């Protein structure tokens, strides 16, 4: 099995949820971690408990110039990124399409789609030049099914699916691998962000069944990264046992 020790892993949205869980799982494999997010105080708390070498980067993936500069200005010993985990993403609101808020739409598209594009465009050329690398995009069941009131969020995650496939096609002549992990319901800050801090409403999303944890998803990410070089896990969907589709749940 490949050895992940000392591999450089760049994780976006690493300050919470799946991103933070990925940092913990890769740390168990003694990777070197570039942790990027807007909340550097959170990154410091996470990095302080990992026990591996970390580089913390304050970054808003929606800012194309900032992304390009962040990657370009990485210290020499951190430039050769082996694994990119495009995790930064969010959902805003749960409105019918014709009642949606333009600000919510723009924030989702800017983060989930354009942010992934900006980071990938900055990192992938180096992987191609070095002849090695792995891009792992965090998608969603929402990228496979459209559910009521999910309209633009689902569209953004369908875009992640299409971009993942496009990357794989365009990189097929290189050793660079491209994968996506599509989770169902994961108990993170996702619903708190969607409902703009309405914690009571957010909690109801995860009541009556056992949702996935960030660690459940992160374990799959690391497993995918640890396949032999000739093996690409193109995509994988992970659901709580109580979830059968985007909208079919069994709650006690």
N, C-alpha and C positions, 0 to 999 in steps of 0.2 A: 504494500500500500504506500502511496506517496507520503512524504514527510512534510508537514506544514511548518515545522520548526523554522523560525526566523523569516518566514514569508511575510512580505509587507502587504497588509490588508487595509484598504481605504473604505471606511464605512460612513455613508452620509446619514443624517438624522440619527446620530449615535447617542443623543442625550436622553433617550427614553425608549420604552417599548421594545419592538423587535430589534431596532438598531443597537440599543444597549445590551440586549440579550446576545446578539451576534458578537459584540465586543467580548463579552464574558466567555462565550463558547470558543472563539478563536484564541483567546488568552490561554485557555486550557491546553491548547496545542502549541503554546509558546511562540505564537506569531508576534510580529511587530505591528502595532496598530496606529493608523492615522484616523483619528476620530473627529469627524466634522459635524458641526451643528451651530445653531445660532446661540444656544444657551451654554456658554463656556463654563459657568459655575457648575452646571450639571455634569459636563464632561470631566471637570476636575474631580468631582466626587466619584464618578464611575472609574476613572483611570487610577485613582488612588487605591482602589481595591483589587486591581487586576493582577498586579505582580509581574507585568511585562512592560517592555519599552513602548511608550506611547508618545505620539505627537498630536497635540490638540490644535484644531484649526477652527477658528470662528468663521462660519460660512453660512450665507443664505444662498441656497442653490438657485434661487430665482434671479440672482444678479449675475448675468453672463460675464461681465468684466471681472467681477470678484472671483468667480470660479476659475477663469482662465489664469488670473494672477496668482491665485492660491496654489494651483498645480504647478505653474511655471516657477514659482518661488520656493518650492519645497527644498529643504536642505539636500545637498548632494546625496547624503546617505539614506534619504527617504524617497528619492525620485523613482526608483525602479519598482513600481507598484505591481504586485503579482495578482492580487484579487481586488476587484472593485465590487462592493455591495451597494447598489443603488437602492437605498431604503427610504430616503426622505420622501414623505408624502402625507397627504391629509385629505379629509373630507369636511365640507362645510354645508350645513343645512340639510334638510330632508323635505324640500318643497316640491310641489308639482312643477313641471317644466315652465308652465306659463305664469307661475308665481315666483320663480327663482330670482335670487339677488345677483346682479351682475358682478358685484364685488366677490361673492362666494365663487362664482364660475371662474373668474380671473385668477383667484388665489389657487384653486384646484388645478387649473390648466398650467399656470406658471410654475407650480411646485411639482406636480405629478408627471407632467409631460416635458415642459421646457427645462425644468431643473435636471431631469434625467438626461436630456439631450446635452445640456451644457457640460455636465460632469463627464459624461461618456466621451464627448468630442475632445475634451481636454486630456483624458487619460488614455484612451485607446491607441492613439498614434504611437505612444511610447511602448505599449505592449507589442504592437506590430513590429516596430523597429527591433525590439529585443527578441522577438520570436517566442514569446510566452505570455500567458495572462489568462484571466478568467473574469468575465463580467457576470454577476448574479443580480438580476433585477427582482425586486420584491413587488409582485403584482397583487392580484386579489381574485377571489371568486367573482368579483364584480367585473373583472376583465373577461369573463366567460359567459356571464348571464347579466341581463339588465333587469333590475327589480324596480317596483313602483317607487317613485320619488327619488330614485338613485341617479336619474338621467345623466347629468354632467360628470358626476364622480365615476359612474360606470363607463362613460365615454373615455374618461382620462385613463382608466385602467385597461380598457380595450386598446387604447393607444400604446400603453406599455407592452401589451402582448404583441402588437404589430411591430413595434420598434425592436423588440427582442428578436423576432423572426427576421426582420430586416438586417439587424446586426449579424445574425448567424449566417445569412446568405452572403453578405458582403465580406465576411471574414473567413469564409470556407477555405480559401486558399492559404490561410495562415494557421498556425497552431493555437490561436486564441479561441477560447471556448466561450459560449454564451448560454446562460440558463435563466429560467425564471421560477420563482417559488410563489404559488398563489394560495394564500391562506383563506379560510373561512373566518368565522368569528373568533377574534383574539382579544382577550381582555387586556387592553393597554389604555393609553390616553385617547385613543381614536374617537370614542363616542363623546368624551368631554370636549374635544376640539370641535367635533361636528356640531355639538349643541352649545358651543361657545361658553363653556364653564358651568353648564347646568348639570351639576353632579347627580342630582336625584334622577333626572331623566336618563342620564348616561348609565346609571347603575341598573336600570330596568332592562337594558339590553342584554345583560349578562346574568340575569336571575332565572332560576328554575332549571338550570342545566350546567354542565361543566364546560366552559369555553376553552379554547386553546390558550396557552400562555406564550409569551414571547420566546421562552426557552424551547418550546415545541417547534417553533418555526426556525429558530437559530440552529438547533441540532440538525435540521434538514439542510440548511445552508452550508454548514460545515461538512456534512456528509457529501454533498454535491461537490464541494471544493476539493475533497480528498479522494476523488475517483482517479484512476490511472489516466495518464495524459491522452490516451487514445479513446477515452470514454467521455462523452458529454451527456449529462442528464439535461435534456432540452427543457422540460418543464415538469413540475410536480404540483399537485393540489393537495392541501392538507385541511381536513375538516374536523371539528369536534364530532364525536360519535353521534351526538344528538342532532346533528345538522345533515340534511340530505341534499339541499340545494340552497341557493341564495335566500330563498323565502320559506323553505320547509324546515321547521324546527320542532323538536319534541321537548316540551317543558313540563316539569312535574307540577 
